Structures are given as C-alpha cells and as structure tokens.
C-alpha cells in the first residue's frame, strides 16, 4: 500500500464512515432494483431514500470516535454536534426543500399543459423521512461496532 493511503486504510474512524456509507447506498440500490425491477445509475450518487447514507456515515463516525477516544472527550462532543446537525439537515431542511420542489413541479405542469411556459423539473428527492434517518443511524452504529470492536 502506498504511504499516502496507509494512514486512511488503518484509520478505524474513516473505515467505519466509509463502510457505513457504502452499505447504506448499496441497500438503497438493492431496494430500488427490487422495487422497480431495473437499475438506475443515478442511485449511485442520488440523495434521499432508505436508509439515509448521511445518517449512517456520521453516526458510524461518532460511535467509533466515542469508543476509541472516549465518550467523555471533547472530540466526541464535536462529532455528536456534527452528527446532530447532519441528521437535522437530512430529515428537516432537505426534506422540506424536496416538498417545495414537488409543489413547484405541479405548478409548472399546470402551466405547461396550458401552453404558457416550459421549464425544467426540480429535483424532489432531497431529504429523508424520520424513519429513513433512524434506519441510517442504526446501520451506522452497527457498522461502527463491527469494525471497531471486532478486529
């Protein structure tokens, strides 16, 4: 392994974060294929869906930092604050932005069908439901425990 990648490869916090993100995104892709009976390349980098990749990644990161450095450490407190902000954003701000996009898209369709204007559709799947965030959090904790506690 090259020296530049070795510190990352042996970093349990990075491993937990990366594995949680990959597993969560993989689950989303698998569920999409099962549900729609086809594969869509946009699922590789898309937002929204079950489970939340953001929630899984930051929760795994925080859990691993807590276990390795201490749940009473200042760094763990910073990680928890970052995690809470990320979870709030994933479930709150981005979800409601997606809802607004749905309403605007309906308005554009109404106007378009009356032949007044033609506009590009807005992206509607931006955020997560509380259940998707909770599922991501649980996935992140499980992956952090597996990676960090079991060598």
Buried (B, 14 or more C-beta within 10 A) or exposed (E): EEEEEEEEEEBBBBBBBBBBBBBBBEBBBEBBEEEEEEEEEEBEEBBBBBBBBBBBBBBBBBBBBBBBBEEEEEBBBEBBEEBEEBBEBBBBEBBEBBEEBEEBBEEBEEEEEEEEEEEEEBEBBBBBBEEBBBBBBBBBBBBBBEBBEEE
